[in-house]
Amino acid sequence: MKCESVENRPPLMERLDKTLDCTTARPWLTRWVVLSLIVLGTAGLFALPLAFGRAPGLSDLFPWFVDNFHRFLVVHVDYSFVVFFLCVFAAFANITAFRLSGEQTPRYMVFQYLAFRGTVIGIAGMFIPVFIVAEGEPVMSNYVPVIMNPTFYAALLILASSMALMALMVILNLVNRPASNRQGHGFGLDLLTLGGVACSIIYLLAFGHFLSAWMWLSGSPVTHQFNEDLFWAGGHVLQFVNVTLLITAWYAIASSVLKPIPFNPMAIVLSVVILLVGAFATPLFSTFMDVFGGTWRKSFTDLQYVFGLVGLLVALPLFRAVITAPDKPWKNPGYVVLLLSPIVFGIGGVMGLFVDGQDTRTPAHYHGMIAGITLSFMGLYYVVFLPLMKRVITRPRMAQVSVWMFGISQALACTGLFLAGGHGAQRKVAGAAQGLTAFSAKLGMGLNGGAGLLAIIGGALFVWVAVTAIANKQEQS
């Protein structure tokens, strides 16, 4: 996919490109992008045994996959959902810090230096107790599955602290900016920078929830319930970071692909404000409710309706603009992402209205929303990050196939999970433990397994396209 001529480049990309002309900006963006692709590729490898372990018939042929199902699940969920998303956040934070600094190097760059190295250590530390030194019971706690091993917990703490450093770097560069950088509409904050700042603020709140839960649970036995309590509040707030990243990615992609941009700027601003208010309502739960109690838990769960409101504000005008665009650039993977990402995210959101937490309708719900966000990141890499890194996509057809395959397959996989869960299939288990007695349950899990395999291939194609573009010595002019 060749870059646009200079005179036809979108204004957002012109501004970002000028910002990243600083000598250290692009190398840091490249580091985070490469690390995120390594993480996502690893997560994809560990998704294969999950698909085989759940598919009726195939699970009997691969008993080792069933026996180690939960260890594979820990790696897959944590790498694809937690670590990959946080690496995208770090890439956004890097761009935001440089945007806030104008044409100068941001202050407190040592935070990014430490954060990147800490993230690498955290990623490696999470893997060690899974297979290299296989010690500790895997626990499928919500949001952050864990291996109950001190090394794993230490790795998570290092990772979370590293991202806190990235968020702090953004906030500290927001404060006491030069007067010239505060001029213009919105105090000098464009919509992409606003999204990066909001993500940083919300992440620090989530980090605070994690630390508070750790202190409240100090001295308690490390059980399954311990991990549920540890990650419940922070995990929910972290979803506000992910949705803020989603709408910011949609804005960046649409700004690069569609003319005119479909968003009223105030719709993005209002969405960010709603997400900030929703996230900052959560400390009130712990102030006025019994922490770890039923009402406290349900209050966090009900926050999902905030995401629905934000989705309607942003996704509806976006989807309308995509399908009514007079010039539909189907060959641009970013355009396809703008079509599929809101649909898949919306499917997951609607499924969330029917979950009970016990069967596979719950993972159908969050897989749909996660897949919608992941799709937006795929488009972000193709039309924003790689061009900013001055890299050319050398396999444009493969890039198109990757987003179509990943998006449609994830929608089908979620539908299969939802169908099976509606007929009694249990979540977080594999093989005979799923209780697949009804034909519809077997059909649903079969659909999930087959479509899940295609989604893995789509994700692998994305990683391959991005990696080859980065490795290609030819740079965009």
RODO-2510 file (C-alpha; in nm, 4 decimals, decimal comma):
residues 477
     n   res          X          Y          Z
     1     m     0,0000     0,0000     0,0000
     2     k     0,1757     0,3096    -0,1201
     3     c     0,1689     0,6331     0,0723
     4     e    -0,0361     0,9253    -0,0494
     5     s     0,1269     1,2152    -0,2205
     6     v     0,2247     1,4999     0,0085
     7     e    -0,0513     1,7288    -0,1156
     8     n    -0,3164     1,4593    -0,0542
     9     r    -0,2055     1,3541     0,2912
    10     p    -0,4718     1,3926     0,5620
    11     p    -0,4141     1,6912     0,7938
    12     l    -0,3928     1,4639     1,1004
    13     m    -0,1128     1,2604     0,9455
    14     e     0,0682     1,5802     0,8455
    15     r     0,0561     1,7032     1,2053
    16     l     0,1631     1,3695     1,3519
    17     d     0,4423     1,3292     1,0991
    18     k     0,5767     1,6723     1,1859
    19     t     0,5569     1,5903     1,5574
    20     l     0,7516     1,2664     1,5140
    21     d     1,0294     1,4377     1,3189
    22     c     1,2029     1,4678     1,6556
    23     t     1,5035     1,2321     1,6477
    24     t     1,3807     1,0053     1,9307
    25     a     1,0068     0,9928     1,8531
    26     r     0,9954     0,7386     1,5708
    27     p     1,2440     0,4952     1,7298
    28     w     1,0299     0,4792     2,0438
    29     l     0,7145     0,4245     1,8405
    30     t     0,8933     0,1468     1,6522
    31     r     1,0018    -0,0205     1,9764
    32     w     0,6475    -0,0330     2,1135
    33     v     0,4997    -0,1504     1,7835
    34     v     0,7547    -0,4301     1,7415
    35     l     0,7088    -0,5442     2,1011
    36     s     0,3301    -0,5449     2,0616
    37     l     0,3549    -0,7574     1,7448
    38     i     0,5769    -1,0110     1,9223
    39     v     0,3222    -1,0323     2,2033
    40     l     0,0258    -1,0672     1,9676
    41     g     0,2033    -1,3329     1,7608
    42     t     0,2776    -1,5331     2,0751
    43     a    -0,0845    -1,5022     2,1872
    44     g    -0,1974    -1,6326     1,8487
    45     l     0,0236    -1,9411     1,8778
    46     f    -0,1349    -2,0267     2,2109
    47     a    -0,4842    -1,9765     2,0685
    48     l    -0,4448    -2,2847     1,8474
    49     p    -0,4571    -2,5421     2,1293
    50     l    -0,7546    -2,3545     2,2772
    51     a    -0,9519    -2,3954     1,9549
    52     f    -0,8585    -2,7640     1,9311
    53     g    -0,9278    -2,8257     2,2992
    54     r    -1,2827    -2,6909     2,2736
    55     a    -1,3862    -2,8301     1,9356
    56     p    -1,5988    -3,1486     1,9663
    57     g    -1,4085    -3,4507     1,8355
    58     l    -1,0768    -3,2686     1,7985
    59     s    -1,0372    -3,2408     2,1755
    60     d    -1,0247    -3,6217     2,1972
    61     l    -0,7376    -3,6284     1,9473
    62     f    -0,5290    -3,3776     2,1423
    63     p    -0,5507    -3,4770     2,5108
    64     w    -0,2349    -3,2778     2,5941
    65     f    -0,4132    -2,9612     2,4826
    66     v    -0,7024    -3,0429     2,7151
    67     d    -0,4705    -3,1261     3,0062
    68     n    -0,2864    -2,7934     2,9688
    69     f    -0,5880    -2,5949     2,8540
    70     h    -0,5812    -2,3476     3,1416
    71     r    -0,2088    -2,2743     3,1061
    72     f    -0,2583    -2,2029     2,7372
    73     l    -0,5579    -1,9867     2,8255
    74     v    -0,3570    -1,7783     3,0732
    75     v    -0,0938    -1,6971     2,8096
    76     h    -0,3471    -1,6307     2,5345
    77     v    -0,5760    -1,4013     2,7345
    78     d    -0,3032    -1,2084     2,9132
    79     y    -0,0903    -1,1546     2,6038
    80     s    -0,3703    -1,0823     2,3519
    81     f    -0,5954    -0,8796     2,5786
    82     v    -0,3860    -0,7306     2,8593
    83     v    -0,0289    -0,6946     2,7315
    84     f    -0,1052    -0,6207     2,3649
    85     f    -0,3590    -0,3534     2,4541
    86     l    -0,1181    -0,1980     2,7037
    87     c     0,1573    -0,1869     2,4408
    88     v    -0,0830    -0,0007     2,2096
    89     f    -0,1546     0,2351     2,4995
    90     a     0,2201     0,2894     2,5424
    91     a     0,2559     0,3713     2,1708
    92     f    -0,0285     0,6222     2,2041
    93     a     0,1292     0,7654     2,5186
    94     n     0,4581     0,8141     2,3332
    95     i     0,2852     1,0039     2,0509
    96     t     0,0794     1,2062     2,2991
    97     a     0,3850     1,3112     2,4993
    98     f     0,5562     1,4355     2,1838
    99     r     0,2370     1,6135     2,0742
   100     l     0,2186     1,7907     2,4102
   101     s     0,5810     1,8978     2,3766
   102     g     0,5394     2,0584     2,0373
   103     e     0,8590     2,0127     1,8398
   104     q     1,0735     1,9426     2,1454
   105     t     1,1702     1,6227     2,3228
   106     p     0,9206     1,5557     2,6043
   107     r     1,0305     1,6010     2,9599
   108     y     1,0766     1,2933     3,1806
   109     m     1,1770     1,0687     2,8883
   110     v     1,3582     0,8547     3,1437
   111     f     1,0132     0,7241     3,2375
   112     q     0,9708     0,5803     2,8881
   113     y     1,3214     0,4345     2,8989
   114     l     1,2379     0,2528     3,2239
   115     a     0,8850     0,1614     3,1126
   116     f     0,9976    -0,0175     2,7973
   117     r     1,2578    -0,2244     2,9758
   118     g     1,0156    -0,2998     3,2568
   119     t     0,7540    -0,4130     3,0061
   120     v     0,9991    -0,6539     2,8429
   121     i     1,0904    -0,7949     3,1845
   122     g     0,7237    -0,8258     3,2790
   123     i     0,6329    -1,0075     2,9572
   124     a     0,9181    -1,2547     3,0009
   125     g     0,8400    -1,3014     3,3691
   126     m     0,4779    -1,3907     3,2940
   127     f     0,5916    -1,6678     3,0605
   128     i     0,8467    -1,8332     3,2912
   129     p     0,6045    -2,0026     3,5350
   130     v     0,3749    -2,1153     3,2549
   131     f     0,6047    -2,3650     3,0831
   132     i     0,9737    -2,2939     3,1453
   133     v     0,9448    -2,3571     3,5203
   134     a     0,5898    -2,4904     3,5300
   135     e     0,4978    -2,4209     3,8886
   136     g     0,1745    -2,2818     4,0250
   137     e    -0,1925    -2,3436     3,9613
   138     p    -0,3552    -2,1566     3,6717
   139     v    -0,6529    -1,9498     3,7878
   140     m    -0,9046    -1,8171     3,5349
   141     s    -0,9828    -1,4976     3,7233
   142     n    -1,1777    -1,2341     3,5338
   143     y    -0,9781    -0,9791     3,3325
   144     v    -0,6333    -1,1085     3,4317
   145     p    -0,5954    -1,4877     3,4511
   146     v    -0,2901    -1,5832     3,6546
   147     i    -0,0506    -1,8577     3,7474
   148     m    -0,0387    -1,8644     4,1261
   149     n     0,3359    -1,8250     4,1386
   150     p     0,5375    -1,5380     4,2931
   151     t     0,7242    -1,4837     3,9655
   152     f     0,3994    -1,4323     3,7775
   153     y     0,2656    -1,1799     4,0293
   154     a     0,5967    -0,9930     4,0311
   155     a     0,5915    -0,9798     3,6498
   156     l     0,2381    -0,8367     3,6525
   157     l     0,3421    -0,5724     3,9038
   158     i     0,6438    -0,4730     3,6926
   159     l     0,4262    -0,4535     3,3794
   160     a     0,1574    -0,2458     3,5518
   161     s     0,4162    -0,0125     3,7063
   162     s     0,5849     0,0335     3,3684
   163     m     0,2581     0,1472     3,2119
   164     a     0,2030     0,3804     3,5078
   165     l     0,5345     0,5447     3,4186
   166     m     0,4129     0,5990     3,0617
   167     a     0,0902     0,7533     3,1916
   168     l     0,2843     0,9759     3,4313
   169     m     0,5082     1,0960     3,1504
   170     v     0,1995     1,2099     2,9592
   171     i     0,0417     1,3838     3,2602
   172     l     0,3650     1,5592     3,3594
   173     n     0,4093     1,6882     3,0053
   174     l     0,0488     1,8096     3,0088
   175     v     0,1181     2,0172     3,3193
   176     n     0,3153     2,3394     3,2762
   177     r     0,3343     2,3172     2,9003
   178     p     0,4821     2,6135     2,7153
   179     a     0,2188     2,8799     2,6489
   180     s     0,2600     2,8350     2,2725
   181     n     0,1446     2,4729     2,3032
   182     r    -0,1723     2,5716     2,4900
   183     q    -0,2995     2,8049     2,2198
   184     g    -0,5847     2,7200     1,9880
   185     h    -0,9057     2,5235     2,0214
   186     g    -0,9317     2,2929     2,3214
   187     f    -0,6294     2,4436     2,4957
   188     g    -0,4070     2,3120     2,2181
   189     l    -0,5296     1,9513     2,2498
   190     d    -0,6399     1,7865     1,9275
   191     l    -0,8732     1,4861     1,9519
   192     l    -0,5967     1,2273     1,9299
   193     t    -0,3981     1,4000     2,2047
   194     l    -0,7155     1,4288     2,4133
   195     g    -0,7639     1,0536     2,3812
   196     g    -0,4057     0,9860     2,4867
   197     v    -0,4372     1,2130     2,7904
   198     a    -0,7689     1,0537     2,8928
   199     c    -0,6225     0,7033     2,8592
   200     s    -0,3314     0,8025     3,0814
   201     i    -0,5550     0,9494     3,3526
   202     i    -0,7884     0,6478     3,3537
   203     y    -0,4979     0,4039     3,3556
   204     l    -0,3533     0,5641     3,6693
   205     l    -0,6954     0,5238     3,8323
   206     a    -0,7034     0,1538     3,7363
   207     f    -0,3494     0,1123     3,8712
   208     g    -0,4646     0,2703     4,1964
   209     h    -0,7501     0,0189     4,2183
   210     f    -0,5058    -0,2693     4,1726
   211     l    -0,2770    -0,1384     4,4465
   212     s    -0,5699    -0,0726     4,6819
   213     a    -0,7058    -0,4234     4,6332
   214     w    -0,3594    -0,5672     4,6981
   215     m    -0,3395    -0,3770     5,0274
   216     w    -0,6930    -0,4739     5,1331
   217     l    -0,6160    -0,8404     5,0623
   218     s    -0,2800    -0,8357     5,2399
   219     g    -0,2525    -1,1439     5,4589
   220     s    -0,5391    -1,3284     5,2895
   221     p    -0,4744    -1,6777     5,1495
   222     v    -0,3976    -1,6740     4,7759
   223     t    -0,6998    -1,8554     4,6358
   224     h    -0,9240    -1,8237     4,3319
   225     q    -1,1382    -1,5724     4,5194
   226     f    -0,8274    -1,3740     4,6135
   227     n    -0,7498    -1,3246     4,2447
   228     e    -1,1099    -1,2349     4,1594
   229     d    -1,1043    -0,9657     4,4272
   230     l    -0,7575    -0,8460     4,3281
   231     f    -0,8432    -0,7770     3,9645
   232     w    -1,2150    -0,6971     3,9787
   233     a    -1,2124    -0,3185     4,0252
   234     g    -0,8930    -0,2407     3,8339
   235     g    -0,9894    -0,4802     3,5556
   236     h    -1,3223    -0,3063     3,5046
   237     v    -1,1626     0,0394     3,5007
   238     l    -0,9002    -0,0841     3,2564
   239     q    -1,1837    -0,1430     3,0103
   240     f    -1,2396     0,2334     3,0098
   241     v    -0,8820     0,2689     2,8860
   242     n    -0,9511     0,0143     2,6116
   243     v    -1,2720     0,1846     2,4942
   244     t    -1,0990     0,5243     2,4954
   245     l    -0,8255     0,3712     2,2805
   246     l    -1,0970     0,2294     2,0540
   247     i    -1,2716     0,5590     1,9805
   248     t    -0,9361     0,7347     1,9430
   249     a    -0,8272     0,4674     1,6940
   250     w    -1,1551     0,5049     1,5030
   251     y    -1,0987     0,8804     1,4850
   252     a    -0,7382     0,8426     1,3665
   253     i    -0,8286     0,5834     1,1011
   254     a    -1,1312     0,7797     0,9791
   255     s    -0,9183     1,0947     0,9581
   256     s    -0,6776     0,9065     0,7335
   257     v    -0,9313     0,7218     0,5169
   258     l    -1,2573     0,9177     0,4904
   259     k    -1,3245     1,2620     0,3463
   260     p    -1,4901     1,4388     0,5137
   261     i    -1,4279     1,3060     0,8636
   262     p    -1,7605     1,1633     0,9895
   263     f    -1,7253     1,2787     1,3490
   264     n    -1,8511     1,5988     1,4972
   265     p    -1,5552     1,6856     1,7236
   266     m    -1,7911     1,7354     2,0161
   267     a    -1,9094     1,3745     1,9841
   268     i    -1,5540     1,2572     2,0534
   269     v    -1,5098     1,5091     2,3340
   270     l    -1,8421     1,4104     2,4914
   271     s    -1,7513     1,0417     2,4662
   272     v    -1,4186     1,1002     2,6383
   273     v    -1,5902     1,3025     2,9121
   274     i    -1,8460     1,0237     2,9677
   275     l    -1,5684     0,7663     2,9955
   276     l    -1,3755     0,9830     3,2406
   277     v    -1,6825     1,0435     3,4558
   278     g    -1,7752     0,6748     3,4485
   279     a    -1,4250     0,5681     3,5478
   280     f    -1,3972     0,8242     3,8265
   281     a    -1,7309     0,7176     3,9723
   282     t    -1,5707     0,3883     4,0757
   283     p    -1,3875     0,5167     4,3873
   284     l    -1,7327     0,6036     4,5246
   285     f    -1,8235     0,2342     4,5115
   286     s    -1,5436     0,1520     4,7532
   287     t    -1,6322     0,4511     4,9720
   288     f    -2,0037     0,3827     5,0192
   289     m    -2,0281     0,0057     4,9644
   290     d    -1,8880    -0,3057     5,1232
   291     v    -1,5678    -0,3688     4,9284
   292     f    -1,5755    -0,7101     4,7546
   293     g    -1,9459    -0,7418     4,8422
   294     g    -2,2249    -0,8290     4,5990
   295     t    -2,3528    -0,4735     4,5495
   296     w    -1,9976    -0,3482     4,5008
   297     r    -1,9340    -0,6124     4,2318
   298     k    -2,2598    -0,5489     4,0506
   299     s    -2,1903    -0,1752     4,0418
   300     f    -1,8712    -0,2399     3,8485
   301     t    -2,0488    -0,4833     3,6174
   302     d    -2,3213    -0,2299     3,5365
   303     l    -2,0561     0,0068     3,4015
   304     q    -2,0841    -0,1836     3,0729
   305     y    -2,3841     0,0374     2,9864
   306     v    -2,1488     0,3361     2,9711
   307     f    -1,9674     0,1636     2,6850
   308     g    -2,2968     0,1182     2,5026
   309     l    -2,3710     0,4904     2,5242
   310     v    -2,0242     0,5819     2,3994
   311     g    -2,0540     0,3255     2,1215
   312     l    -2,3783     0,4800     2,0009
   313     l    -2,2317     0,8304     2,0044
   314     v    -1,9301     0,7383     1,7942
   315     a    -2,0041     0,4130     1,6099
   316     l    -2,3366     0,5149     1,4535
   317     p    -2,2108     0,8250     1,2666
   318     l    -1,8951     0,6340     1,1758
   319     f    -2,0868     0,3368     1,0339
   320     r    -2,3248     0,5661     0,8455
   321     a    -2,0325     0,7545     0,6907
   322     v    -1,8645     0,4298     0,5854
   323     i    -2,1654     0,2816     0,4074
   324     t    -2,2714     0,6095     0,2447
   325     a    -1,9262     0,7241     0,1355
   326     p    -1,9399     0,8116    -0,2372
   327     d    -1,5860     0,6858    -0,2858
   328     k    -1,5499     0,3528    -0,1060
   329     p    -1,1792     0,2576    -0,0917
   330     w    -1,2319    -0,1166    -0,0414
   331     k    -0,8650    -0,1853    -0,1103
   332     n    -0,7671     0,0172     0,1962
   333     p    -0,7659    -0,2109     0,5050
   334     g    -0,8403     0,0911     0,7209
   335     y    -1,1735     0,1396     0,5419
   336     v    -1,2652    -0,2261     0,5955
   337     v    -1,1775    -0,1911     0,9632
   338     l    -1,4100     0,1093     0,9949
   339     l    -1,6879    -0,1130     0,8611
   340     l    -1,6197    -0,4303     1,0621
   341     s    -1,4900    -0,3010     1,3947
   342     p    -1,8134    -0,1242     1,5047
   343     i    -2,0183    -0,4266     1,3939
   344     v    -1,8112    -0,6817     1,5876
   345     f    -1,7868    -0,4525     1,8907
   346     g    -2,1637    -0,4012     1,8783
   347     i    -2,2323    -0,7748     1,8521
   348     g    -2,0269    -0,8294     2,1662
   349     g    -2,2074    -0,5479     2,3430
   350     v    -2,5533    -0,6849     2,2639
   351     m    -2,4490    -1,0319     2,3796
   352     g    -2,3515    -0,8780     2,7130
   353     l    -2,7203    -0,8170     2,7856
   354     f    -2,7793    -1,1930     2,8106
   355     v    -2,4835    -1,3198     3,0143
   356     d    -2,5053    -1,4853     3,3556
   357     g    -2,1343    -1,5399     3,4210
   358     q    -2,1508    -1,9198     3,4169
   359     d    -2,1668    -2,0360     3,0549
   360     t    -1,9935    -1,9464     2,7295
   361     r    -2,2265    -1,6554     2,6587
   362     t    -1,9968    -1,4511     2,8846
   363     p    -1,6795    -1,5108     2,6793
   364     a    -1,8910    -1,4603     2,3649
   365     h    -1,9719    -1,1122     2,4951
   366     y    -1,6211    -1,0030     2,5813
   367     h    -1,4591    -1,1789     2,2841
   368     g    -1,6811    -0,9719     2,0555
   369     m    -1,5893    -0,6450     2,2238
   370     i    -1,2202    -0,7374     2,2435
   371     a    -1,2212    -0,8416     1,8772
   372     g    -1,3801    -0,5099     1,7804
   373     i    -1,1060    -0,3230     1,9633
   374     t    -0,8333    -0,5468     1,8189
   375     l    -0,9693    -0,4825     1,4692
   376     s    -0,9431    -0,1084     1,5291
   377     f    -0,5803    -0,1558     1,6307
   378     m    -0,5112    -0,3536     1,3132
   379     g    -0,6409    -0,0605     1,1113
   380     l    -0,4444     0,1791     1,3293
   381     y    -0,1211    -0,0056     1,2533
   382     y    -0,1927    -0,0213     0,8803
   383     v    -0,2907     0,3410     0,8162
   384     v    -0,1365     0,5359     1,1053
   385     f     0,1525     0,3662     1,2878
   386     l     0,3325     0,2134     0,9887
   387     p     0,3099     0,5345     0,7812
   388     l     0,4370     0,7338     1,0797
   389     m     0,7264     0,4881     1,1000
   390     k     0,7887     0,5592     0,7271
   391     r     0,7228     0,1964     0,6337
   392     v     0,5497     0,0652     0,3215
   393     i     0,3072    -0,2292     0,3315
   394     t     0,4619    -0,4678     0,0820
   395     r     0,1702    -0,7152     0,0823
   396     p    -0,1430    -0,4990     0,0417
   397     r    -0,3724    -0,7869    -0,0599
   398     m    -0,2677    -0,9850     0,2442
   399     a    -0,3448    -0,6804     0,4577
   400     q    -0,6984    -0,6698     0,3160
   401     v    -0,7479    -1,0424     0,3684
   402     s    -0,6248    -1,0200     0,7273
   403     v    -0,8920    -0,7730     0,8408
   404     w    -1,1757    -0,9445     0,6529
   405     m    -1,0768    -1,2858     0,7828
   406     f    -1,0210    -1,1727     1,1401
   407     g    -1,3386    -0,9631     1,1617
   408     i    -1,5861    -1,2070     1,0063
   409     s    -1,4327    -1,5093     1,1790
   410     q    -1,4453    -1,3431     1,5199
   411     a    -1,8124    -1,2558     1,4681
   412     l    -1,8858    -1,6198     1,3810
   413     a    -1,6739    -1,7520     1,6693
   414     c    -1,8635    -1,5316     1,9158
   415     t    -2,1937    -1,6476     1,7707
   416     g    -2,0857    -2,0084     1,8204
   417     l    -1,9922    -1,9444     2,1838
   418     f    -2,3204    -1,7649     2,2448
   419     l    -2,5230    -2,0474     2,0874
   420     a    -2,3398    -2,3134     2,2883
   421     g    -2,3724    -2,1152     2,6122
   422     g    -2,7443    -2,0808     2,5582
   423     h    -2,7620    -2,4602     2,5610
   424     g    -2,5536    -2,5163     2,8711
   425     a    -2,1894    -2,5154     2,7558
   426     q    -1,9687    -2,4150     3,0496
   427     r    -1,6990    -2,1486     3,0207
   428     k    -1,3248    -2,1801     3,0970
   429     v    -1,3170    -2,5575     3,0428
   430     a    -1,2366    -2,7917     2,7542
   431     g    -1,3117    -3,1425     2,6369
   432     a    -1,5804    -3,3430     2,8159
   433     a    -1,5958    -3,0897     3,1014
   434     q    -1,7841    -2,8507     2,8726
   435     g    -2,0995    -3,0607     2,9066
   436     l    -2,1831    -3,0580     2,5356
   437     t    -2,4920    -3,2806     2,5372
   438     a    -2,7332    -3,0811     2,3213
   439     f    -2,6753    -3,0820     1,9456
   440     s    -2,6974    -2,7013     1,9391
   441     a    -2,4204    -2,6785     2,1988
   442     k    -2,1971    -2,9052     1,9916
   443     l    -2,2812    -2,7064     1,6790
   444     g    -2,1982    -2,3817     1,8548
   445     m    -1,8626    -2,5005     1,9846
   446     g    -1,7818    -2,6504     1,6457
   447     l    -1,8545    -2,3138     1,4855
   448     n    -1,6426    -2,1457     1,7497
   449     g    -1,3519    -2,3827     1,6877
   450     g    -1,3589    -2,3516     1,3087
   451     a    -1,4126    -1,9769     1,3005
   452     g    -1,1597    -1,9318     1,5802
   453     l    -0,8978    -2,1075     1,3690
   454     l    -0,9694    -1,8732     1,0763
   455     a    -0,9472    -1,5743     1,3111
   456     i    -0,6059    -1,6970     1,4278
   457     i    -0,4937    -1,7136     1,0642
   458     g    -0,6236    -1,3597     1,0079
   459     g    -0,4320    -1,2366     1,3103
   460     a    -0,1196    -1,4175     1,1941
   461     l    -0,1474    -1,2523     0,8515
   462     f    -0,1725    -0,9127     1,0210
   463     v     0,1407    -0,9762     1,2242
   464     w     0,3233    -1,1016     0,9150
   465     v     0,2230    -0,7988     0,7038
   466     a     0,3243    -0,5552     0,9768
   467     v     0,6538    -0,7303     1,0518
   468     t     0,7534    -0,7488     0,6851
   469     a     0,6672    -0,3815     0,6406
   470     i     0,8896    -0,2888     0,9366
   471     a     1,1713    -0,5172     0,8186
   472     n     1,1535    -0,3807     0,4641
   473     k     1,4464    -0,1466     0,4054
   474     q     1,2416     0,0695     0,1702
   475     e     1,0924     0,3633     0,3621
   476     q     0,8026     0,5862     0,2710
   477     s     0,9047     0,9221     0,1333
***
